[in-house]
Amino acid sequence: MSEREYAKSIIDIISEEQLSDVIEYLINMPDKNFEEEKFELVSEHILNKYHKAFEELAK
């Protein structure tokens, strides 16, 4: 399992109540070498999780 897959599996088990705190933590991590990966991981998770809601908003 890659580091990305491992991080995604952790995000997938986080409760809705804690998800915003985790995303904020990931975004604010000082590691500049991880910026693109953080963005991709968080945005992919949000898009997958709320795909149906985004489709409804687009109608």
PQR file with spaces between the fields and no chain letter, atoms N, CA, C, O and H, PARSE charges and radii, in Angstrom:
ATOM       1  N    MET     1       0.854   -1.179    0.000 -0.4000 1.5000
ATOM       2  CA   MET     1       0.000    0.000    0.000 -0.0000 2.0000
ATOM       3  C    MET     1       0.898    1.239    0.000  0.5500 1.7000
ATOM       4  O    MET     1       1.810    1.362    0.817 -0.5500 1.4000
ATOM       5  N    SER     2       0.624    2.142   -0.920 -0.4000 1.5000
ATOM       6  CA   SER     2       1.418    3.365   -1.002 -0.0000 2.0000
ATOM       7  C    SER     2       1.043    4.313    0.135  0.5500 1.7000
ATOM       8  O    SER     2       0.022    4.127    0.797 -0.5500 1.4000
ATOM       9  H    SER     2      -0.117    2.042   -1.583  0.4000 1.0000
ATOM      10  N    GLU     3       1.874    5.326    0.353 -0.4000 1.5000
ATOM      11  CA   GLU     3       1.571    6.320    1.383 -0.0000 2.0000
ATOM      12  C    GLU     3       0.261    7.032    1.065  0.5500 1.7000
ATOM      13  O    GLU     3      -0.522    7.336    1.965 -0.5500 1.4000
ATOM      14  H    GLU     3       2.703    5.478   -0.185  0.4000 1.0000
ATOM      15  N    ARG     4       0.026    7.295   -0.208 -0.4000 1.5000
ATOM      16  CA   ARG     4      -1.206    7.981   -0.622 -0.0000 2.0000
ATOM      17  C    ARG     4      -2.424    7.116   -0.309  0.5500 1.7000
ATOM      18  O    ARG     4      -3.417    7.606    0.230 -0.5500 1.4000
ATOM      19  H    ARG     4       0.662    7.048   -0.939  0.4000 1.0000
ATOM      20  N    GLU     5      -2.346    5.834   -0.647 -0.4000 1.5000
ATOM      21  CA   GLU     5      -3.452    4.924   -0.363 -0.0000 2.0000
ATOM      22  C    GLU     5      -3.688    4.800    1.138  0.5500 1.7000
ATOM      23  O    GLU     5      -4.831    4.747    1.591 -0.5500 1.4000
ATOM      24  H    GLU     5      -1.539    5.437   -1.084  0.4000 1.0000
ATOM      25  N    TYR     6      -2.607    4.755    1.902 -0.4000 1.5000
ATOM      26  CA   TYR     6      -2.722    4.675    3.358 -0.0000 2.0000
ATOM      27  C    TYR     6      -3.402    5.925    3.914  0.5500 1.7000
ATOM      28  O    TYR     6      -4.297    5.828    4.753 -0.5500 1.4000
ATOM      29  H    TYR     6      -1.678    4.799    1.534  0.4000 1.0000
ATOM      30  N    ALA     7      -2.973    7.101    3.444 -0.4000 1.5000
ATOM      31  CA   ALA     7      -3.577    8.349    3.914 -0.0000 2.0000
ATOM      32  C    ALA     7      -5.050    8.404    3.529  0.5500 1.7000
ATOM      33  O    ALA     7      -5.881    8.835    4.329 -0.5500 1.4000
ATOM      34  H    ALA     7      -2.245    7.180    2.762  0.4000 1.0000
ATOM      35  N    LYS     8      -5.383    7.977    2.325 -0.4000 1.5000
ATOM      36  CA   LYS     8      -6.783    7.980    1.897 -0.0000 2.0000
ATOM      37  C    LYS     8      -7.610    7.032    2.748  0.5500 1.7000
ATOM      38  O    LYS     8      -8.747    7.355    3.092 -0.5500 1.4000
ATOM      39  H    LYS     8      -4.709    7.627    1.675  0.4000 1.0000
ATOM      40  N    SER     9      -7.071    5.876    3.095 -0.4000 1.5000
ATOM      41  CA   SER     9      -7.820    4.934    3.927 -0.0000 2.0000
ATOM      42  C    SER     9      -8.095    5.519    5.304  0.5500 1.7000
ATOM      43  O    SER     9      -9.143    5.250    5.892 -0.5500 1.4000
ATOM      44  H    SER     9      -6.147    5.614    2.815  0.4000 1.0000
ATOM      45  N    ILE    10      -7.174    6.309    5.821 -0.4000 1.5000
ATOM      46  CA   ILE    10      -7.391    6.968    7.110 -0.0000 2.0000
ATOM      47  C    ILE    10      -8.491    8.016    6.979  0.5500 1.7000
ATOM      48  O    ILE    10      -9.379    8.100    7.827 -0.5500 1.4000
ATOM      49  H    ILE    10      -6.322    6.527    5.344  0.4000 1.0000
ATOM      50  N    ILE    11      -8.432    8.808    5.922 -0.4000 1.5000
ATOM      51  CA   ILE    11      -9.451    9.843    5.724 -0.0000 2.0000
ATOM      52  C    ILE    11     -10.830    9.211    5.556  0.5500 1.7000
ATOM      53  O    ILE    11     -11.822    9.762    6.033 -0.5500 1.4000
ATOM      54  H    ILE    11      -7.711    8.739    5.233  0.4000 1.0000
ATOM      55  N    ASP    12     -10.905    8.070    4.890 -0.4000 1.5000
ATOM      56  CA   ASP    12     -12.191    7.417    4.654 -0.0000 2.0000
ATOM      57  C    ASP    12     -12.876    6.959    5.944  0.5500 1.7000
ATOM      58  O    ASP    12     -14.100    6.837    5.968 -0.5500 1.4000
ATOM      59  H    ASP    12     -10.099    7.622    4.503  0.4000 1.0000
ATOM      60  N    ILE    13     -12.124    6.704    7.007 -0.4000 1.5000
ATOM      61  CA   ILE    13     -12.746    6.228    8.241 -0.0000 2.0000
ATOM      62  C    ILE    13     -13.051    7.348    9.232  0.5500 1.7000
ATOM      63  O    ILE    13     -13.618    7.099   10.296 -0.5500 1.4000
ATOM      64  H    ILE    13     -11.130    6.803    6.988  0.4000 1.0000
ATOM      65  N    ILE    14     -12.682    8.565    8.893 -0.4000 1.5000
ATOM      66  CA   ILE    14     -12.919    9.699    9.785 -0.0000 2.0000
ATOM      67  C    ILE    14     -14.392   10.089    9.746  0.5500 1.7000
ATOM      68  O    ILE    14     -15.008   10.130    8.681 -0.5500 1.4000
ATOM      69  H    ILE    14     -12.221    8.768    8.029  0.4000 1.0000
ATOM      70  N    SER    15     -14.942   10.372   10.909 -0.4000 1.5000
ATOM      71  CA   SER    15     -16.356   10.740   10.984 -0.0000 2.0000
ATOM      72  C    SER    15     -16.583   12.113   10.360  0.5500 1.7000
ATOM      73  O    SER    15     -15.660   12.920   10.250 -0.5500 1.4000
ATOM      74  H    SER    15     -14.441   10.339   11.774  0.4000 1.0000
ATOM      75  N    GLU    16     -17.826   12.364    9.955 -0.4000 1.5000
ATOM      76  CA   GLU    16     -18.203   13.648    9.358 -0.0000 2.0000
ATOM      77  C    GLU    16     -17.861   14.811   10.294  0.5500 1.7000
ATOM      78  O    GLU    16     -17.418   15.869    9.848 -0.5500 1.4000
ATOM      79  H    GLU    16     -18.576   11.708   10.045  0.4000 1.0000
ATOM      80  N    GLU    17     -18.072   14.600   11.590 -0.4000 1.5000
ATOM      81  CA   GLU    17     -17.836   15.667   12.564 -0.0000 2.0000
ATOM      82  C    GLU    17     -16.359   16.067   12.640  0.5500 1.7000
ATOM      83  O    GLU    17     -16.042   17.222   12.922 -0.5500 1.4000
ATOM      84  H    GLU    17     -18.431   13.740   11.953  0.4000 1.0000
ATOM      85  N    GLN    18     -15.468   15.123   12.392 -0.4000 1.5000
ATOM      86  CA   GLN    18     -14.040   15.380   12.502 -0.0000 2.0000
ATOM      87  C    GLN    18     -13.365   15.664   11.174  0.5500 1.7000
ATOM      88  O    GLN    18     -12.208   16.085   11.147 -0.5500 1.4000
ATOM      89  H    GLN    18     -15.726   14.185   12.163  0.4000 1.0000
ATOM      90  N    LEU    19     -14.065   15.443   10.075 -0.4000 1.5000
ATOM      91  CA   LEU    19     -13.449   15.570    8.756 -0.0000 2.0000
ATOM      92  C    LEU    19     -12.900   16.963    8.496  0.5500 1.7000
ATOM      93  O    LEU    19     -11.797   17.094    7.966 -0.5500 1.4000
ATOM      94  H    LEU    19     -15.005   15.101   10.097  0.4000 1.0000
ATOM      95  N    SER    20     -13.634   17.997    8.850 -0.4000 1.5000
ATOM      96  CA   SER    20     -13.141   19.354    8.587 -0.0000 2.0000
ATOM      97  C    SER    20     -11.871   19.648    9.380  0.5500 1.7000
ATOM      98  O    SER    20     -10.987   20.343    8.879 -0.5500 1.4000
ATOM      99  H    SER    20     -14.531   17.890    9.280  0.4000 1.0000
ATOM     100  N    ASP    21     -11.760   19.134   10.607 -0.4000 1.5000
ATOM     101  CA   ASP    21     -10.548   19.333   11.405 -0.0000 2.0000
ATOM     102  C    ASP    21      -9.344   18.646   10.761  0.5500 1.7000
ATOM     103  O    ASP    21      -8.243   19.195   10.739 -0.5500 1.4000
ATOM     104  H    ASP    21     -12.479   18.569   11.013  0.4000 1.0000
ATOM     105  N    VAL    22      -9.568   17.446   10.241 -0.4000 1.5000
ATOM     106  CA   VAL    22      -8.480   16.699    9.598 -0.0000 2.0000
ATOM     107  C    VAL    22      -8.039   17.386    8.318  0.5500 1.7000
ATOM     108  O    VAL    22      -6.842   17.508    8.058 -0.5500 1.4000
ATOM     109  H    VAL    22     -10.463   17.000   10.259  0.4000 1.0000
ATOM     110  N    ILE    23      -8.995   17.835    7.517 -0.4000 1.5000
ATOM     111  CA   ILE    23      -8.659   18.533    6.272 -0.0000 2.0000
ATOM     112  C    ILE    23      -7.890   19.810    6.583  0.5500 1.7000
ATOM     113  O    ILE    23      -6.901   20.118    5.919 -0.5500 1.4000
ATOM     114  H    ILE    23      -9.967   17.736    7.728  0.4000 1.0000
ATOM     115  N    GLU    24      -8.337   20.549    7.581 -0.4000 1.5000
ATOM     116  CA   GLU    24      -7.631   21.770    7.966 -0.0000 2.0000
ATOM     117  C    GLU    24      -6.205   21.454    8.417  0.5500 1.7000
ATOM     118  O    GLU    24      -5.271   22.179    8.075 -0.5500 1.4000
ATOM     119  H    GLU    24      -9.141   20.299    8.121  0.4000 1.0000
ATOM     120  N    TYR    25      -6.036   20.388    9.174 -0.4000 1.5000
ATOM     121  CA   TYR    25      -4.706   19.979    9.616 -0.0000 2.0000
ATOM     122  C    TYR    25      -3.819   19.632    8.421  0.5500 1.7000
ATOM     123  O    TYR    25      -2.669   20.066    8.350 -0.5500 1.4000
ATOM     124  H    TYR    25      -6.795   19.799    9.453  0.4000 1.0000
ATOM     125  N    LEU    26      -4.357   18.847    7.482 -0.4000 1.5000
ATOM     126  CA   LEU    26      -3.575   18.473    6.301 -0.0000 2.0000
ATOM     127  C    LEU    26      -3.160   19.698    5.493  0.5500 1.7000
ATOM     128  O    LEU    26      -2.017   19.800    5.050 -0.5500 1.4000
ATOM     129  H    LEU    26      -5.291   18.494    7.539  0.4000 1.0000
ATOM     130  N    ILE    27      -4.091   20.619    5.308 -0.4000 1.5000
ATOM     131  CA   ILE    27      -3.798   21.804    4.510 -0.0000 2.0000
ATOM     132  C    ILE    27      -2.739   22.682    5.181  0.5500 1.7000
ATOM     133  O    ILE    27      -1.926   23.311    4.504 -0.5500 1.4000
ATOM     134  H    ILE    27      -5.020   20.535    5.669  0.4000 1.0000
ATOM     135  N    ASN    28      -2.755   22.720    6.489 -0.4000 1.5000
ATOM     136  CA   ASN    28      -1.827   23.590    7.222 -0.0000 2.0000
ATOM     137  C    ASN    28      -0.500   22.938    7.567  0.5500 1.7000
ATOM     138  O    ASN    28       0.336   23.561    8.221 -0.5500 1.4000
ATOM     139  H    ASN    28      -3.415   22.209    7.039  0.4000 1.0000
ATOM     140  N    MET    29      -0.289   21.702    7.146 -0.4000 1.5000
ATOM     141  CA   MET    29       0.999   21.054    7.405 -0.0000 2.0000
ATOM     142  C    MET    29       2.106   21.847    6.715  0.5500 1.7000
ATOM     143  O    MET    29       1.946   22.266    5.569 -0.5500 1.4000
ATOM     144  H    MET    29      -0.969   21.196    6.615  0.4000 1.0000
ATOM     145  N    PRO    30       3.219   22.056    7.401 -0.5600 1.5000
ATOM     146  CA   PRO    30       4.273   22.905    6.834  0.2800 2.0000
ATOM     147  C    PRO    30       5.129   22.258    5.748  0.5500 1.7000
ATOM     148  O    PRO    30       5.989   22.934    5.183 -0.5500 1.4000
ATOM     149  N    ASP    31       4.936   21.009    5.439 -0.4000 1.5000
ATOM     150  CA   ASP    31       5.764   20.297    4.463 -0.0000 2.0000
ATOM     151  C    ASP    31       5.459   20.778    3.049  0.5500 1.7000
ATOM     152  O    ASP    31       4.449   20.380    2.468 -0.5500 1.4000
ATOM     153  H    ASP    31       4.238   20.459    5.898  0.4000 1.0000
ATOM     154  N    LYS    32       6.306   21.617    2.495 -0.4000 1.5000
ATOM     155  CA   LYS    32       6.097   22.177    1.151 -0.0000 2.0000
ATOM     156  C    LYS    32       6.238   21.119    0.056  0.5500 1.7000
ATOM     157  O    LYS    32       5.688   21.290   -1.032 -0.5500 1.4000
ATOM     158  H    LYS    32       7.126   21.940    2.967  0.4000 1.0000
ATOM     159  N    ASN    33       6.956   20.041    0.320 -0.4000 1.5000
ATOM     160  CA   ASN    33       7.122   18.984   -0.674 -0.0000 2.0000
ATOM     161  C    ASN    33       5.858   18.163   -0.846  0.5500 1.7000
ATOM     162  O    ASN    33       5.760   17.372   -1.784 -0.5500 1.4000
ATOM     163  H    ASN    33       7.402   19.902    1.204  0.4000 1.0000
ATOM     164  N    PHE    34       4.903   18.334    0.031 -0.4000 1.5000
ATOM     165  CA   PHE    34       3.690   17.535    0.045 -0.0000 2.0000
ATOM     166  C    PHE    34       2.472   18.341   -0.395  0.5500 1.7000
ATOM     167  O    PHE    34       1.356   17.823   -0.359 -0.5500 1.4000
ATOM     168  H    PHE    34       4.983   18.976    0.793  0.4000 1.0000
ATOM     169  N    GLU    35       2.656   19.594   -0.810 -0.4000 1.5000
ATOM     170  CA   GLU    35       1.537   20.489   -1.128 -0.0000 2.0000
ATOM     171  C    GLU    35       0.600   19.933   -2.191  0.5500 1.7000
ATOM     172  O    GLU    35      -0.611   19.883   -1.975 -0.5500 1.4000
ATOM     173  H    GLU    35       3.563   20.015   -0.839  0.4000 1.0000
ATOM     174  N    GLU    36       1.126   19.522   -3.318 -0.4000 1.5000
ATOM     175  CA   GLU    36       0.277   19.028   -4.403 -0.0000 2.0000
ATOM     176  C    GLU    36      -0.449   17.748   -4.001  0.5500 1.7000
ATOM     177  O    GLU    36      -1.629   17.578   -4.309 -0.5500 1.4000
ATOM     178  H    GLU    36       2.109   19.563   -3.494  0.4000 1.0000
ATOM     179  N    GLU    37       0.257   16.843   -3.312 -0.4000 1.5000
ATOM     180  CA   GLU    37      -0.359   15.601   -2.876 -0.0000 2.0000
ATOM     181  C    GLU    37      -1.475   15.861   -1.873  0.5500 1.7000
ATOM     182  O    GLU    37      -2.521   15.213   -1.924 -0.5500 1.4000
ATOM     183  H    GLU    37       1.215   16.981   -3.062  0.4000 1.0000
ATOM     184  N    LYS    38      -1.256   16.815   -0.952 -0.4000 1.5000
ATOM     185  CA   LYS    38      -2.295   17.153    0.026 -0.0000 2.0000
ATOM     186  C    LYS    38      -3.541   17.658   -0.683  0.5500 1.7000
ATOM     187  O    LYS    38      -4.653   17.226   -0.381 -0.5500 1.4000
ATOM     188  H    LYS    38      -0.407   17.341   -0.910  0.4000 1.0000
ATOM     189  N    PHE    39      -3.356   18.563   -1.614 -0.4000 1.5000
ATOM     190  CA   PHE    39      -4.490   19.127   -2.333 -0.0000 2.0000
ATOM     191  C    PHE    39      -5.247   18.047   -3.092  0.5500 1.7000
ATOM     192  O    PHE    39      -6.475   17.986   -3.030 -0.5500 1.4000
ATOM     193  H    PHE    39      -2.452   18.914   -1.860  0.4000 1.0000
ATOM     194  N    GLU    40      -4.519   17.195   -3.807 -0.4000 1.5000
ATOM     195  CA   GLU    40      -5.156   16.135   -4.586 -0.0000 2.0000
ATOM     196  C    GLU    40      -5.912   15.169   -3.688  0.5500 1.7000
ATOM     197  O    GLU    40      -7.034   14.774   -4.005 -0.5500 1.4000
ATOM     198  H    GLU    40      -3.521   17.244   -3.858  0.4000 1.0000
ATOM     199  N    LEU    41      -5.310   14.789   -2.576 -0.4000 1.5000
ATOM     200  CA   LEU    41      -5.937   13.847   -1.671 -0.0000 2.0000
ATOM     201  C    LEU    41      -7.213   14.406   -1.066  0.5500 1.7000
ATOM     202  O    LEU    41      -8.243   13.733   -1.044 -0.5500 1.4000
ATOM     203  H    LEU    41      -4.399   15.110   -2.319  0.4000 1.0000
ATOM     204  N    VAL    42      -7.147   15.620   -0.583 -0.4000 1.5000
ATOM     205  CA   VAL    42      -8.316   16.242    0.043 -0.0000 2.0000
ATOM     206  C    VAL    42      -9.408   16.516   -0.983  0.5500 1.7000
ATOM     207  O    VAL    42     -10.579   16.230   -0.735 -0.5500 1.4000
ATOM     208  H    VAL    42      -6.310   16.167   -0.601  0.4000 1.0000
ATOM     209  N    SER    43      -9.032   17.069   -2.136 -0.4000 1.5000
ATOM     210  CA   SER    43     -10.055   17.388   -3.140 -0.0000 2.0000
ATOM     211  C    SER    43     -10.696   16.131   -3.706  0.5500 1.7000
ATOM     212  O    SER    43     -11.903   16.112   -3.945 -0.5500 1.4000
ATOM     213  H    SER    43      -8.080   17.301   -2.338  0.4000 1.0000
ATOM     214  N    GLU    44      -9.919   15.091   -3.923 -0.4000 1.5000
ATOM     215  CA   GLU    44     -10.480   13.835   -4.431 -0.0000 2.0000
ATOM     216  C    GLU    44     -11.470   13.258   -3.427  0.5500 1.7000
ATOM     217  O    GLU    44     -12.544   12.790   -3.806 -0.5500 1.4000
ATOM     218  H    GLU    44      -8.938   15.106   -3.728  0.4000 1.0000
ATOM     219  N    HIS    45     -11.113   13.291   -2.169 -0.4000 1.5000
ATOM     220  CA   HIS    45     -12.006   12.754   -1.151 -0.0000 2.0000
ATOM     221  C    HIS    45     -13.309   13.549   -1.090  0.5500 1.7000
ATOM     222  O    HIS    45     -14.392   12.968   -1.027 -0.5500 1.4000
ATOM     223  H    HIS    45     -10.241   13.672   -1.861  0.4000 1.0000
ATOM     224  N    ILE    46     -13.203   14.861   -1.108 -0.4000 1.5000
ATOM     225  CA   ILE    46     -14.400   15.706   -1.038 -0.0000 2.0000
ATOM     226  C    ILE    46     -15.282   15.488   -2.267  0.5500 1.7000
ATOM     227  O    ILE    46     -16.499   15.360   -2.141 -0.5500 1.4000
ATOM     228  H    ILE    46     -12.323   15.333   -1.158  0.4000 1.0000
ATOM     229  N    LEU    47     -14.685   15.445   -3.435 -0.4000 1.5000
ATOM     230  CA   LEU    47     -15.468   15.234   -4.656 -0.0000 2.0000
ATOM     231  C    LEU    47     -16.164   13.880   -4.658  0.5500 1.7000
ATOM     232  O    LEU    47     -17.328   13.779   -5.046 -0.5500 1.4000
ATOM     233  H    LEU    47     -13.695   15.548   -3.537  0.4000 1.0000
ATOM     234  N    ASN    48     -15.461   12.843   -4.228 -0.4000 1.5000
ATOM     235  CA   ASN    48     -16.072   11.518   -4.187 -0.0000 2.0000
ATOM     236  C    ASN    48     -17.188   11.446   -3.156  0.5500 1.7000
ATOM     237  O    ASN    48     -18.245   10.866   -3.406 -0.5500 1.4000
ATOM     238  H    ASN    48     -14.515   12.925   -3.913  0.4000 1.0000
ATOM     239  N    LYS    49     -16.946   12.033   -2.013 -0.4000 1.5000
ATOM     240  CA   LYS    49     -17.911   11.956   -0.923 -0.0000 2.0000
ATOM     241  C    LYS    49     -19.187   12.747   -1.235  0.5500 1.7000
ATOM     242  O    LYS    49     -20.286   12.324   -0.880 -0.5500 1.4000
ATOM     243  H    LYS    49     -16.087   12.504   -1.810  0.4000 1.0000
ATOM     244  N    TYR    50     -19.035   13.886   -1.894 -0.4000 1.5000
ATOM     245  CA   TYR    50     -20.180   14.761   -2.138 -0.0000 2.0000
ATOM     246  C    TYR    50     -20.561   14.847   -3.608  0.5500 1.7000
ATOM     247  O    TYR    50     -21.186   15.819   -4.033 -0.5500 1.4000
ATOM     248  H    TYR    50     -18.142   14.230   -2.182  0.4000 1.0000
ATOM     249  N    HIS    51     -20.193   13.844   -4.382 -0.4000 1.5000
ATOM     250  CA   HIS    51     -20.457   13.827   -5.819 -0.0000 2.0000
ATOM     251  C    HIS    51     -21.941   14.029   -6.126  0.5500 1.7000
ATOM     252  O    HIS    51     -22.298   14.852   -6.968 -0.5500 1.4000
ATOM     253  H    HIS    51     -19.685   13.054   -4.037  0.4000 1.0000
ATOM     254  N    LYS    52     -22.791   13.287   -5.450 -0.4000 1.5000
ATOM     255  CA   LYS    52     -24.237   13.386   -5.691 -0.0000 2.0000
ATOM     256  C    LYS    52     -24.755   14.785   -5.364  0.5500 1.7000
ATOM     257  O    LYS    52     -25.584   15.328   -6.095 -0.5500 1.4000
ATOM     258  H    LYS    52     -22.501   12.618   -4.766  0.4000 1.0000
ATOM     259  N    ALA    53     -24.274   15.361   -4.282 -0.4000 1.5000
ATOM     260  CA   ALA    53     -24.717   16.707   -3.900 -0.0000 2.0000
ATOM     261  C    ALA    53     -24.282   17.723   -4.955  0.5500 1.7000
ATOM     262  O    ALA    53     -25.047   18.626   -5.295 -0.5500 1.4000
ATOM     263  H    ALA    53     -23.601   14.920   -3.689  0.4000 1.0000
ATOM     264  N    PHE    54     -23.067   17.586   -5.472 -0.4000 1.5000
ATOM     265  CA   PHE    54     -22.589   18.498   -6.508 -0.0000 2.0000
ATOM     266  C    PHE    54     -23.420   18.356   -7.784  0.5500 1.7000
ATOM     267  O    PHE    54     -23.709   19.347   -8.455 -0.5500 1.4000
ATOM     268  H    PHE    54     -22.445   16.853   -5.195  0.4000 1.0000
ATOM     269  N    GLU    55     -23.802   17.122   -8.115 -0.4000 1.5000
ATOM     270  CA   GLU    55     -24.651   16.906   -9.289 -0.0000 2.0000
ATOM     271  C    GLU    55     -26.001   17.597   -9.119  0.5500 1.7000
ATOM     272  O    GLU    55     -26.502   18.218  -10.057 -0.5500 1.4000
ATOM     273  H    GLU    55     -23.567   16.317   -7.570  0.4000 1.0000
ATOM     274  N    GLU    56     -26.582   17.496   -7.948 -0.4000 1.5000
ATOM     275  CA   GLU    56     -27.869   18.126   -7.688 -0.0000 2.0000
ATOM     276  C    GLU    56     -27.756   19.656   -7.748  0.5500 1.7000
ATOM     277  O    GLU    56     -28.646   20.325   -8.273 -0.5500 1.4000
ATOM     278  H    GLU    56     -26.175   16.991   -7.186  0.4000 1.0000
ATOM     279  N    LEU    57     -26.681   20.196   -7.220 -0.4000 1.5000
ATOM     280  CA   LEU    57     -26.479   21.652   -7.266 -0.0000 2.0000
ATOM     281  C    LEU    57     -26.313   22.142   -8.702  0.5500 1.7000
ATOM     282  O    LEU    57     -26.718   23.256   -9.034 -0.5500 1.4000
ATOM     283  H    LEU    57     -25.957   19.653   -6.794  0.4000 1.0000
ATOM     284  N    ALA    58     -25.717   21.310   -9.547 -0.4000 1.5000
ATOM     285  CA   ALA    58     -25.468   21.704  -10.931 -0.0000 2.0000
ATOM     286  C    ALA    58     -26.755   21.736  -11.769  0.5500 1.7000
ATOM     287  O    ALA    58     -26.791   22.357  -12.831 -0.5500 1.4000
ATOM     288  H    ALA    58     -25.388   20.405   -9.277  0.4000 1.0000
ATOM     289  N    LYS    59     -27.797   21.072  -11.293 -0.4000 1.5000
ATOM     290  CA   LYS    59     -29.054   21.015  -12.074 -0.0000 2.0000
ATOM     291  C    LYS    59     -29.793   22.303  -12.052  0.5500 1.7000
ATOM     292  O    LYS    59     -30.859   22.414  -12.657 -0.5500 1.4000
ATOM     293  H    LYS    59     -27.768   20.567  -10.430  0.4000 1.0000
